[in-house]
Amino acid sequence: MPTADETSQDAFERALKNRLHDQPEDTGRALTSREIRRGIPVERLQQVADRLDLTQETLIRVLGISERTLQRRKDAGRLNSRESDRVERLLRVWRLALRAFDNDEKEARTWLTTSKRALDGESPVEHLDTEPGARTVAEMLVVIDQTIPA
């Protein structure tokens, strides 16, 4: 028979699990390995795209897939693990951008979608199609976060 503490712990773990897994509108949180391996629902991708104001063309580039593949994923309702991992890459950079711009979503979104000379004229979000590109963008955001006063 569980003790009162064990029951409270169980309730806490259930609430935490629900918070982590049943709130797809929360585009700021990190995806878990389990979610990535299983593939995220296409609705979650659309929520991320809407929040960051990304076009379908940009999504296709970031995910590294064709328009037809994206349509197949929409029909199936879920991305595969590789594509889900790329969504997590995008979310990771989004969280860094929010931190660098003091949680100002508009400013973070504008920075991510505006071309930069340091990225050979690409926008930071266009640079997220590779891990080295994502690291470069992340490093730029860390510099902004650490050097530009709020």
DSSP file (Angstrom, degrees, kcal/mol; ACC not computed):
  #  RESIDUE AA STRUCTURE BP1 BP2  ACC     N-H-->O    O-->H-N    N-H-->O    O-->H-N    TCO  KAPPA ALPHA  PHI   PSI    X-CA   Y-CA   Z-CA
    1    1 A M              0   0    0      0, 0.0     2,-0.1     0, 0.0     0, 0.0   0.000 360.0 360.0 360.0 128.1    0.0    0.0    0.0
    2    2 A P        -     0   0    0      0, 0.0     2,-0.1     0, 0.0     0, 0.0  -0.364 360.0-124.5 -71.4 146.5    1.5    3.4   -1.0
    3    3 A T     >  -     0   0    0      1,-0.1     4,-2.1    -2,-0.1     5,-0.2  -0.304  30.4-101.2 -78.2 171.2    2.3    5.9    1.6
    4    4 A A  H  > S+     0   0    0      1,-0.2     4,-2.3     2,-0.2     5,-0.2   0.886 124.6  52.4 -61.0 -38.8    0.9    9.5    1.4
    5    5 A D  H  > S+     0   0    0      1,-0.2     4,-2.6     2,-0.2    -1,-0.2   0.903 108.3  49.7 -65.0 -40.7    4.2   10.7    0.2
    6    6 A E  H  > S+     0   0    0      2,-0.2     4,-2.8     1,-0.2    -1,-0.2   0.894 110.5  50.6 -64.9 -38.8    4.3    8.1   -2.6
    7    7 A T  H  X S+     0   0    0     -4,-2.1     4,-2.5     2,-0.2    -2,-0.2   0.914 111.6  47.4 -64.6 -43.2    0.8    9.0   -3.7
    8    8 A S  H  X S+     0   0    0     -4,-2.3     4,-2.6     2,-0.2    -2,-0.2   0.904 112.2  50.3 -63.3 -41.4    1.8   12.7   -3.8
    9    9 A Q  H  X S+     0   0    0     -4,-2.6     4,-2.7     2,-0.2    -2,-0.2   0.920 110.3  49.6 -63.4 -43.7    4.9   11.8   -5.7
   10   10 A D  H  X S+     0   0    0     -4,-2.8     4,-2.4     2,-0.2    -2,-0.2   0.921 111.7  48.7 -60.4 -44.1    2.9    9.8   -8.2
   11   11 A A  H  X S+     0   0    0     -4,-2.5     4,-2.5     1,-0.2    -2,-0.2   0.907 111.4  50.3 -63.3 -41.3    0.4   12.6   -8.6
   12   12 A F  H  X S+     0   0    0     -4,-2.6     4,-2.7     2,-0.2    -2,-0.2   0.933 110.9  48.3 -61.5 -46.5    3.3   15.0   -9.2
   13   13 A E  H  X S+     0   0    0     -4,-2.7     4,-2.6     1,-0.2    -2,-0.2   0.885 111.6  49.9 -63.6 -38.8    4.9   12.8  -11.8
   14   14 A R  H  X S+     0   0    0     -4,-2.4     4,-2.6     2,-0.2    -1,-0.2   0.927 112.2  47.5 -64.0 -44.5    1.6   12.4  -13.6
   15   15 A A  H  X S+     0   0    0     -4,-2.5     4,-2.4     2,-0.2    -2,-0.2   0.902 112.9  49.0 -63.8 -40.9    1.0   16.2  -13.6
   16   16 A L  H  X S+     0   0    0     -4,-2.7     4,-2.6     2,-0.2     5,-0.2   0.925 110.9  49.7 -64.5 -44.2    4.6   16.7  -14.9
   17   17 A K  H  X S+     0   0    0     -4,-2.6     4,-2.6     1,-0.2     5,-0.3   0.924 111.9  48.5 -60.2 -44.6    4.2   14.2  -17.6
   18   18 A N  H  X S+     0   0    0     -4,-2.6     4,-2.4     1,-0.2    -1,-0.2   0.902 111.3  50.7 -62.5 -40.4    0.9   15.8  -18.7
   19   19 A R  H  < S+     0   0    0     -4,-2.4     4,-0.2     1,-0.2    -2,-0.2   0.908 115.9  41.5 -63.5 -41.9    2.6   19.2  -18.7
   20   20 A L  H  < S+     0   0    0     -4,-2.6    -2,-0.2    -5,-0.1    -1,-0.2   0.843 128.0  26.9 -75.8 -33.8    5.4   18.0  -20.8
   21   21 A H  H  < S+     0   0    0     -4,-2.6    -3,-0.2    -5,-0.2    -2,-0.2   0.655 116.1  51.9-109.0 -17.0    3.5   15.9  -23.2
   22   22 A D  S  < S+     0   0    0     -4,-2.4    -1,-0.1    -5,-0.3    -3,-0.1   0.140  89.6  77.4-112.4  21.3    0.0   17.2  -23.5
   23   23 A Q    >   +     0   0    0     -4,-0.2     3,-1.7    -3,-0.1    -1,-0.2  -0.616  44.5 163.9-128.0  74.9    0.6   20.9  -24.2
   24   24 A P  T 3   +     0   0    0      0, 0.0    -1,-0.1     0, 0.0    23,-0.1   0.707  69.9  70.1 -66.2 -18.9    1.5   21.1  -27.9
   25   25 A E  T 3  S+     0   0    0      1,-0.1     2,-1.6    -3,-0.1     3,-0.1   0.667  75.8  90.6 -72.1 -13.8    0.9   24.9  -27.9
   26   26 A D    X   +     0   0    0     -3,-1.7     3,-0.9     1,-0.2    -1,-0.1  -0.611  49.9 168.1 -83.3  84.2    3.9   25.4  -25.8
   27   27 A T  T 3   +     0   0    0     -2,-1.6    -1,-0.2     1,-0.2    67,-0.1   0.563  64.5  69.3 -77.1  -6.6    6.5   25.8  -28.5
   28   28 A G  T 3  S+     0   0    0     -3,-0.1    -1,-0.2     2,-0.1     2,-0.1   0.694  79.4  89.1 -85.7 -17.5    9.1   27.0  -26.2
   29   29 A R  S <  S-     0   0    0     -3,-0.9     2,-0.2     1,-0.1    62,-0.0  -0.445  83.2-104.4 -83.0 155.4    9.8   23.8  -24.3
   30   30 A A        -     0   0    0     -2,-0.1     2,-0.2     1,-0.1    -1,-0.1  -0.488  32.2-119.2 -74.8 142.6   12.3   21.2  -25.4
   31   31 A L        -     0   0    0     -2,-0.2     2,-0.1    53,-0.1    -1,-0.1  -0.567  29.3-122.4 -76.4 146.1   11.1   18.1  -27.0
   32   32 A T     >  -     0   0    0     -2,-0.2     4,-2.3   -12,-0.1     5,-0.2  -0.474  20.5-112.2 -84.0 161.4   12.0   14.9  -25.2
   33   33 A S  H  > S+     0   0    0      1,-0.2     4,-2.8     2,-0.2     5,-0.2   0.888 119.8  55.0 -58.1 -39.0   14.0   12.1  -26.8
   34   34 A R  H  > S+     0   0    0      2,-0.2     4,-2.3     1,-0.2    -1,-0.2   0.925 107.8  47.6 -61.8 -45.1   10.9   10.0  -26.7
   35   35 A E  H  > S+     0   0    0      2,-0.2     4,-1.7     1,-0.2    -1,-0.2   0.909 113.4  48.5 -62.0 -42.3    8.9   12.6  -28.6
   36   36 A I  H  < S+     0   0    0     -4,-2.3    48,-0.3     2,-0.2    -2,-0.2   0.933 112.3  47.5 -65.5 -46.0   11.6   13.0  -31.2
   37   37 A R  H  < S+     0   0    0     -4,-2.8    44,-0.3     1,-0.2    -1,-0.2   0.888 115.6  45.1 -63.2 -38.9   12.0    9.2  -31.7
   38   38 A R  H  < S-     0   0    0     -4,-2.3    -1,-0.2    -5,-0.2    -2,-0.2   0.771 118.4-115.0 -74.1 -26.3    8.2    8.7  -32.0
   39   39 A G     <  -     0   0    0     -4,-1.7    42,-0.1    -5,-0.2    41,-0.1   0.343  26.3 -99.2  93.8 131.2    7.9   11.7  -34.3
   40   40 A I        -     0   0    0     40,-0.4    39,-2.8    -4,-0.2     5,-0.0  -0.501  41.0 -97.7 -83.3 152.3    6.0   14.9  -33.4
   41   41 A P  B >>  -A   78   0A   0      0, 0.0     4,-1.3     0, 0.0     3,-0.9  -0.365  27.8-123.4 -63.8 146.0    2.5   15.6  -34.6
   42   42 A V  H 3> S+     0   0    0     35,-1.7     4,-2.4     1,-0.3     5,-0.2   0.818 110.6  65.7 -60.9 -30.7    2.3   17.8  -37.7
   43   43 A E  H 3> S+     0   0    0     34,-0.4     4,-2.2     1,-0.2    -1,-0.3   0.885  98.4  52.9 -59.4 -37.3    0.0   20.1  -35.6
   44   44 A R  H <> S+     0   0    0     -3,-0.9     4,-2.2     2,-0.2    -1,-0.2   0.912 107.4  51.2 -64.8 -41.7    3.0   20.9  -33.4
   45   45 A L  H  X S+     0   0    0     -4,-1.3     4,-2.7     1,-0.2    -2,-0.2   0.921 109.8  49.9 -59.5 -43.7    5.1   21.8  -36.5
   46   46 A Q  H  X S+     0   0    0     -4,-2.4     4,-2.7     1,-0.2    -1,-0.2   0.878 108.5  52.5 -64.8 -37.1    2.4   24.1  -37.6
   47   47 A Q  H  X S+     0   0    0     -4,-2.2     4,-2.5     2,-0.2    -1,-0.2   0.905 111.0  47.0 -63.9 -41.2    2.2   25.8  -34.2
   48   48 A V  H  X S+     0   0    0     -4,-2.2     4,-2.3     2,-0.2    -2,-0.2   0.938 112.8  49.3 -64.2 -46.5    6.0   26.3  -34.3
   49   49 A A  H  X>S+     0   0    0     -4,-2.7     5,-2.7     1,-0.2     4,-0.6   0.906 113.3  46.9 -60.4 -42.9    5.7   27.7  -37.9
   50   50 A D  H ><5S+     0   0    0     -4,-2.7     3,-0.6     3,-0.2    -1,-0.2   0.919 111.7  50.2 -65.0 -43.8    2.9   30.0  -36.9
   51   51 A R  H 3<5S+     0   0    0     -4,-2.5    -2,-0.2     1,-0.2    -1,-0.2   0.873 118.7  37.8 -64.9 -36.5    4.7   31.3  -33.8
   52   52 A L  H 3<5S-     0   0    0     -4,-2.3    -1,-0.2    -5,-0.2    -2,-0.2   0.437 108.5-124.7 -93.7   0.0    7.9   32.0  -35.7
   53   53 A D  T <<5 +     0   0    0     -4,-0.6     2,-0.3    -3,-0.6    -3,-0.2   0.923  49.8 168.2  57.6  49.5    5.9   33.3  -38.8
   54   54 A L      < -     0   0    0     -5,-2.7    -1,-0.2    -6,-0.1     2,-0.1  -0.737  30.6-130.1 -96.9 141.0    7.7   30.8  -41.1
   55   55 A T     >  -     0   0    0     -2,-0.3     4,-2.3     1,-0.1     5,-0.1  -0.376  26.6-110.6 -78.7 164.8    6.6   30.1  -44.6
   56   56 A Q  H  > S+     0   0    0      1,-0.2     4,-2.6     2,-0.2     5,-0.2   0.880 120.3  57.3 -63.0 -36.9    6.1   26.6  -45.9
   57   57 A E  H  > S+     0   0    0      1,-0.2     4,-1.8     2,-0.2    -1,-0.2   0.910 107.8  46.3 -60.1 -42.6    9.2   27.1  -48.1
   58   58 A T  H  > S+     0   0    0      2,-0.2     4,-2.8     1,-0.2     5,-0.2   0.910 111.1  52.3 -66.7 -42.1   11.3   27.9  -45.0
   59   59 A L  H  X S+     0   0    0     -4,-2.3     4,-2.8     1,-0.2     5,-0.2   0.925 108.0  51.5 -58.4 -45.1    9.9   24.9  -43.2
   60   60 A I  H  X>S+     0   0    0     -4,-2.6     5,-1.9     1,-0.2     4,-1.2   0.905 112.2  46.6 -58.9 -42.5   10.8   22.6  -46.1
   61   61 A R  H  <5S+     0   0    0     -4,-1.8    -2,-0.2     2,-0.2    -1,-0.2   0.933 113.2  47.3 -67.1 -45.8   14.3   23.9  -46.1
   62   62 A V  H  <5S+     0   0    0     -4,-2.8    -2,-0.2     1,-0.2    -1,-0.2   0.896 116.1  45.0 -63.5 -39.9   14.8   23.7  -42.3
   63   63 A L  H  <5S-     0   0    0     -4,-2.8    -1,-0.2    -5,-0.2    -2,-0.2   0.687 105.0-130.5 -77.8 -18.1   13.3   20.1  -42.3
   64   64 A G  T  <5 +     0   0    0     -4,-1.2     2,-0.3     1,-0.3    -3,-0.2   0.879  65.8 117.9  70.7  37.7   15.4   19.1  -45.3
   65   65 A I      < -     0   0    0     -5,-1.9    -1,-0.3    -6,-0.2     2,-0.1  -0.833  64.3-105.2-130.6 168.2   12.4   17.6  -47.1
   66   66 A S     >  -     0   0    0     -2,-0.3     4,-2.2    -3,-0.1     5,-0.2  -0.435  33.6-109.5 -87.0 166.9   10.5   18.2  -50.3
   67   67 A E  H  > S+     0   0    0      1,-0.2     4,-2.1     2,-0.2     5,-0.1   0.893 121.1  52.8 -61.5 -39.7    7.1   19.8  -50.6
   68   68 A R  H  > S+     0   0    0      2,-0.2     4,-2.3     1,-0.2    -1,-0.2   0.897 107.8  50.4 -64.3 -41.1    5.6   16.5  -51.5
   69   69 A T  H  > S+     0   0    0      2,-0.2     4,-2.5     1,-0.2    -1,-0.2   0.910 108.5  52.4 -64.0 -41.3    7.2   14.8  -48.4
   70   70 A L  H  X S+     0   0    0     -4,-2.2     4,-2.4     1,-0.2    -1,-0.2   0.915 108.9  50.3 -60.3 -41.3    5.7   17.5  -46.2
   71   71 A Q  H  X S+     0   0    0     -4,-2.1     4,-2.5     2,-0.2    -1,-0.2   0.905 109.1  51.1 -63.2 -40.8    2.3   16.9  -47.7
   72   72 A R  H  X S+     0   0    0     -4,-2.3     4,-2.4     2,-0.2    -2,-0.2   0.906 109.7  50.5 -62.2 -40.3    2.7   13.1  -47.0
   73   73 A R  H  X>S+     0   0    0     -4,-2.5     4,-2.3     2,-0.2     5,-0.8   0.903 109.6  50.7 -64.3 -40.0    3.6   13.9  -43.4
   74   74 A K  H  <5S+     0   0    0     -4,-2.4    -2,-0.2     2,-0.2    -1,-0.2   0.920 111.0  48.7 -62.5 -42.5    0.6   16.2  -43.1
   75   75 A D  H  <5S+     0   0    0     -4,-2.5    -2,-0.2     1,-0.2    -1,-0.2   0.896 115.4  43.7 -63.1 -40.0   -1.6   13.3  -44.4
   76   76 A A  H  <5S-     0   0    0     -4,-2.4    -1,-0.2    -5,-0.2    -2,-0.2   0.754 105.3-132.9 -76.8 -25.2    0.0   10.9  -42.0
   77   77 A G  T  <5S+     0   0    0     -4,-2.3   -35,-1.7    -5,-0.2   -34,-0.4   0.447  72.8  74.3  90.2   0.5   -0.3   13.4  -39.1
   78   78 A R  B   < -A   41   0A   0     -5,-0.8     2,-0.2   -37,-0.3    -2,-0.1  -1.000  68.0-132.6-150.3 143.4    3.3   12.9  -37.8
   79   79 A L        -     0   0    0    -39,-2.8     2,-0.1    -2,-0.3    -9,-0.0  -0.506  34.7-111.0 -83.0 161.3    6.9   13.8  -38.7
   80   80 A N     >  -     0   0    0     -2,-0.2     4,-2.5   -41,-0.1   -40,-0.4  -0.336  36.8 -95.5 -84.2 178.0    9.6   11.1  -38.7
   81   81 A S  H  > S+     0   0    0    -44,-0.3     4,-2.2     1,-0.2     5,-0.1   0.871 122.7  51.9 -66.3 -38.2   12.4   11.2  -36.0
   82   82 A R  H  > S+     0   0    0      2,-0.2     4,-1.5     1,-0.2    -1,-0.2   0.926 113.6  44.0 -63.9 -44.2   14.9   13.0  -38.3
   83   83 A E  H  > S+     0   0    0      1,-0.2     4,-1.7     2,-0.2    -2,-0.2   0.884 112.1  52.9 -67.9 -38.9   12.4   15.7  -39.1
   84   84 A S  H  X S+     0   0    0     -4,-2.5     4,-2.1   -48,-0.3    -1,-0.2   0.879 105.9  54.6 -63.4 -37.7   11.3   16.0  -35.5
   85   85 A D  H  X S+     0   0    0     -4,-2.2     4,-1.8     1,-0.2    -1,-0.2   0.877 106.6  51.4 -62.9 -37.6   15.0   16.4  -34.4
   86   86 A R  H  X S+     0   0    0     -4,-1.5     4,-2.1     2,-0.2    -1,-0.2   0.845 106.4  54.0 -69.2 -33.2   15.3   19.3  -36.8
   87   87 A V  H  X S+     0   0    0     -4,-1.7     4,-2.7     2,-0.2    -2,-0.2   0.910 107.1  51.6 -64.6 -41.2   12.2   20.9  -35.3
   88   88 A E  H  X S+     0   0    0     -4,-2.1     4,-2.7     2,-0.2    -2,-0.2   0.887 106.6  54.2 -62.1 -37.9   13.9   20.6  -31.9
   89   89 A R  H  X S+     0   0    0     -4,-1.8     4,-2.0     2,-0.2    -1,-0.2   0.931 110.0  47.2 -58.8 -45.9   16.9   22.3  -33.4
   90   90 A L  H  X S+     0   0    0     -4,-2.1     4,-2.4     1,-0.2    -2,-0.2   0.917 112.6  48.7 -62.3 -44.6   14.6   25.2  -34.5
   91   91 A L  H  X S+     0   0    0     -4,-2.7     4,-2.5     2,-0.2    -2,-0.2   0.875 107.7  55.2 -64.1 -37.1   13.0   25.3  -31.0
   92   92 A R  H  X S+     0   0    0     -4,-2.7     4,-1.8     1,-0.2    -1,-0.2   0.919 111.1  44.1 -61.8 -43.7   16.4   25.3  -29.3
   93   93 A V  H  X S+     0   0    0     -4,-2.0     4,-2.6     2,-0.2    -2,-0.2   0.880 110.4  56.0 -69.1 -37.6   17.5   28.4  -31.4
   94   94 A W  H  X S+     0   0    0     -4,-2.4     4,-2.5     2,-0.2    -2,-0.2   0.924 107.0  49.5 -59.0 -44.7   14.1   30.0  -30.8
   95   95 A R  H  X S+     0   0    0     -4,-2.5     4,-2.1     1,-0.2    -1,-0.2   0.898 111.4  49.2 -62.4 -40.0   14.6   29.7  -27.0
   96   96 A L  H  X S+     0   0    0     -4,-1.8     4,-2.7     2,-0.2    -1,-0.2   0.904 110.5  50.9 -64.4 -41.0   18.1   31.2  -27.3
   97   97 A A  H  X S+     0   0    0     -4,-2.6     4,-2.0     2,-0.2    -2,-0.2   0.909 108.8  51.0 -64.2 -41.9   16.6   34.1  -29.4
   98   98 A L  H  <>S+     0   0    0     -4,-2.5     5,-3.9     1,-0.2     6,-0.4   0.923 112.3  46.8 -61.2 -42.7   14.0   34.8  -26.8
   99   99 A R  H ><5S+     0   0    0     -4,-2.1     3,-1.3     3,-0.2    -2,-0.2   0.924 111.8  50.4 -64.0 -43.6   16.6   34.9  -24.1
  100  100 A A  H 3<5S+     0   0    0     -4,-2.7    -1,-0.2     1,-0.3    -2,-0.2   0.825 116.0  42.3 -64.7 -31.1   18.9   37.2  -26.2
  101  101 A F  T ><5S-     0   0    0     -4,-2.0     3,-2.1    -5,-0.2    -1,-0.3  -0.074 117.5-106.5-110.0  32.8   16.0   39.5  -26.8
  102  102 A D  T < 5S-     0   0    0     -3,-1.3    -3,-0.2     1,-0.3     3,-0.1   0.841  74.2 -57.7  48.7  46.0   14.5   39.5  -23.3
  103  103 A N  T 3 <S+     0   0    0     -5,-3.9     2,-1.2     1,-0.2    -1,-0.3   0.672  92.9 147.2  61.4  20.5   11.5   37.4  -24.3
  104  104 A D    <>  -     0   0    0     -3,-2.1     4,-2.7    -6,-0.4     5,-0.2  -0.753  29.6-169.1 -85.5  98.8   10.4   39.9  -26.9
  105  105 A E  H  > S+     0   0    0     -2,-1.2     4,-2.9     1,-0.2     5,-0.2   0.877  82.2  52.3 -59.9 -40.6    8.9   37.5  -29.4
  106  106 A K  H  > S+     0   0    0      2,-0.2     4,-2.5     1,-0.2    -1,-0.2   0.931 112.6  44.3 -63.1 -45.2    8.6   40.1  -32.2
  107  107 A E  H  > S+     0   0    0      2,-0.2     4,-2.4     1,-0.2    -2,-0.2   0.910 115.2  48.1 -65.9 -42.5   12.2   41.1  -31.9
  108  108 A A  H  X S+     0   0    0     -4,-2.7     4,-2.3     2,-0.2    -2,-0.2   0.925 113.1  48.3 -63.3 -44.7   13.4   37.5  -31.7
  109  109 A R  H  X S+     0   0    0     -4,-2.9     4,-1.5    -5,-0.2    -2,-0.2   0.915 111.5  50.0 -61.9 -44.6   11.3   36.5  -34.7
  110  110 A T  H  X S+     0   0    0     -4,-2.5     4,-0.6    -5,-0.2     3,-0.2   0.917 111.4  48.4 -61.7 -44.2   12.6   39.5  -36.7
  111  111 A W  H >< S+     0   0    0     -4,-2.4     3,-0.8     1,-0.2    -1,-0.2   0.919 111.6  49.9 -62.7 -42.9   16.2   38.7  -35.9
  112  112 A L  H 3< S+     0   0    0     -4,-2.3    13,-2.6     1,-0.2    14,-0.3   0.769 116.3  41.0 -67.5 -25.8   15.7   35.1  -36.9
  113  113 A T  H 3< S+     0   0    0     -4,-1.5     2,-0.4    -3,-0.2    -1,-0.2   0.348  95.1  91.5-108.4   6.4   14.1   35.8  -40.2
  114  114 A T  S << S-     0   0    0     -3,-0.8    11,-0.1    -4,-0.6     8,-0.1  -0.862  82.0-108.3-104.8 135.8   16.2   38.8  -41.4
  115  115 A S        -     0   0    0     -2,-0.4     2,-0.4     8,-0.2     8,-0.3  -0.238  32.6-156.4 -62.4 148.6   19.3   38.2  -43.6
  116  116 A K    > > -     0   0    0      6,-2.2     5,-2.1     1,-0.1     3,-1.2  -0.983  21.1-140.9-129.1 136.0   22.7   38.7  -42.0
  117  117 A R  G > 5S+     0   0    0     -2,-0.4     3,-1.9     1,-0.3    -1,-0.1   0.886 105.2  61.8 -59.7 -38.8   26.0   39.5  -43.6
  118  118 A A  G 3 5S+     0   0    0      1,-0.3    -1,-0.3     2,-0.1    -3,-0.0   0.685 105.0  48.9 -63.0 -16.8   27.7   37.1  -41.2
  119  119 A L  G X 5S-     0   0    0     -3,-1.2     3,-1.7     3,-0.3    -1,-0.3  -0.048 125.4 -99.9-111.7  29.3   25.6   34.3  -42.6
  120  120 A D  T < 5S-     0   0    0     -3,-1.9    -3,-0.2     1,-0.3    -2,-0.1   0.861  82.2 -50.5  55.6  39.2   26.4   35.1  -46.3
  121  121 A G  T 3 <S+     0   0    0     -5,-2.1    -1,-0.3     1,-0.3     2,-0.2   0.424 109.9 123.9  83.1  -1.8   23.1   37.0  -46.7
  122  122 A E    <   -     0   0    0     -3,-1.7    -6,-2.2    -6,-0.4    -1,-0.3  -0.546  64.5-114.4 -85.5 156.5   21.0   34.1  -45.3
  123  123 A S     >  -     0   0    0     -8,-0.3     4,-1.1    -2,-0.2     3,-0.4  -0.546  30.1-110.9 -80.2 157.4   18.6   34.6  -42.4
  124  124 A P  T >4 S+     0   0    0      0, 0.0     3,-0.7     0, 0.0     4,-0.3   0.896 118.9  54.4 -55.6 -40.6   19.5   32.7  -39.2
  125  125 A V  G >4 S+     0   0    0    -13,-2.6     3,-1.1     1,-0.3   -12,-0.1   0.850 104.7  53.9 -65.7 -32.1   16.4   30.4  -39.7
  126  126 A E  G >4 S+     0   0    0     -3,-0.4     3,-0.7   -14,-0.3    -1,-0.3   0.748 102.7  59.7 -69.6 -22.3   17.6   29.5  -43.2
  127  127 A H  G X< S+     0   0    0     -4,-1.1     3,-0.8    -3,-0.7    -1,-0.2   0.492  83.7  83.2 -82.4  -4.1   20.9   28.5  -41.7
  128  128 A L  G <   +     0   0    0     -3,-1.1    -1,-0.2    -4,-0.3    -2,-0.1   0.356  59.9  92.9 -85.2   7.2   19.3   25.9  -39.4
  129  129 A D  G <  S+     0   0    0     -3,-0.7     2,-0.3     4,-0.0    -1,-0.2   0.602  90.9  41.6 -77.6  -8.7   19.2   23.2  -42.1
  130  130 A T  S <> S-     0   0    0     -3,-0.8     4,-2.3     1,-0.1     5,-0.1  -0.963  81.5-125.5-132.4 154.2   22.6   21.9  -40.8
  131  131 A E  H  > S+     0   0    0     -2,-0.3     4,-2.5     2,-0.2     5,-0.2   0.908 112.7  52.3 -65.0 -42.0   23.9   21.4  -37.3
  132  132 A P  H  > S+     0   0    0      0, 0.0     4,-2.1     0, 0.0    -1,-0.2   0.908 110.6  49.3 -60.2 -38.3   27.0   23.5  -38.0
  133  133 A G  H  > S+     0   0    0      2,-0.2     4,-2.3     1,-0.2    -2,-0.2   0.917 110.3  50.0 -63.6 -42.8   24.7   26.3  -39.3
  134  134 A A  H  X S+     0   0    0     -4,-2.3     4,-2.7     1,-0.2    -1,-0.2   0.883 109.0  52.3 -63.2 -38.9   22.6   26.0  -36.1
  135  135 A R  H  X S+     0   0    0     -4,-2.5     4,-2.7     2,-0.2    -1,-0.2   0.908 108.5  50.9 -64.0 -40.7   25.7   26.2  -34.0
  136  136 A T  H  X S+     0   0    0     -4,-2.1     4,-2.2     2,-0.2    -2,-0.2   0.935 112.2  46.2 -60.6 -47.1   26.8   29.4  -35.7
  137  137 A V  H  X S+     0   0    0     -4,-2.3     4,-2.2     2,-0.2    -2,-0.2   0.916 112.4  50.9 -62.3 -43.6   23.4   31.0  -35.2
  138  138 A A  H  X S+     0   0    0     -4,-2.7     4,-2.3     1,-0.2    -2,-0.2   0.910 109.2  51.0 -60.9 -42.9   23.4   29.8  -31.5
  139  139 A E  H  X S+     0   0    0     -4,-2.7     4,-2.2     1,-0.2    -1,-0.2   0.898 108.4  52.1 -62.3 -40.4   26.8   31.4  -31.0
  140  140 A M  H  X S+     0   0    0     -4,-2.2     4,-2.3     1,-0.2    -1,-0.2   0.912 110.3  48.6 -60.9 -42.3   25.6   34.6  -32.5
  141  141 A L  H  X S+     0   0    0     -4,-2.2     4,-2.8     2,-0.2    -2,-0.2   0.870 108.4  53.0 -67.5 -36.8   22.7   34.7  -30.1
  142  142 A V  H  X S+     0   0    0     -4,-2.3     4,-2.3     2,-0.2    -1,-0.2   0.914 109.1  50.0 -63.8 -41.5   24.9   33.9  -27.1
  143  143 A V  H  X S+     0   0    0     -4,-2.2     4,-1.8     2,-0.2     5,-0.4   0.931 112.3  47.3 -62.0 -45.1   27.1   36.9  -28.1
  144  144 A I  H  X S+     0   0    0     -4,-2.3     4,-2.1     1,-0.2     3,-0.2   0.939 112.9  49.3 -60.2 -46.3   24.0   39.1  -28.3
  145  145 A D  H  < S+     0   0    0     -4,-2.8    -1,-0.2     1,-0.2    -2,-0.2   0.862 117.9  39.3 -61.3 -37.6   22.7   37.8  -25.0
  146  146 A Q  H  < S+     0   0    0     -4,-2.3    -1,-0.2    -5,-0.2    -2,-0.2   0.645 125.3  31.9 -90.9 -15.5   26.1   38.4  -23.2
  147  147 A T  H  < S+     0   0    0     -4,-1.8    -3,-0.2    -3,-0.2    -2,-0.2   0.703  97.9  76.2-118.0 -23.4   27.1   41.7  -24.8
  148  148 A I  S  < S-     0   0    0     -4,-2.1    -1,-0.1    -5,-0.4     2,-0.0  -0.821  76.5-131.0 -97.2 119.6   24.1   43.8  -25.6
  149  149 A P              0   0    0      0, 0.0    -3,-0.1     0, 0.0    -2,-0.1  -0.357 360.0 360.0 -68.6 146.8   22.5   45.5  -22.6
  150  150 A A              0   0    0     -5,-0.1    -2,-0.0    -2,-0.0    -5,-0.0   0.474 360.0 360.0 -71.8 360.0   18.8   45.2  -22.2
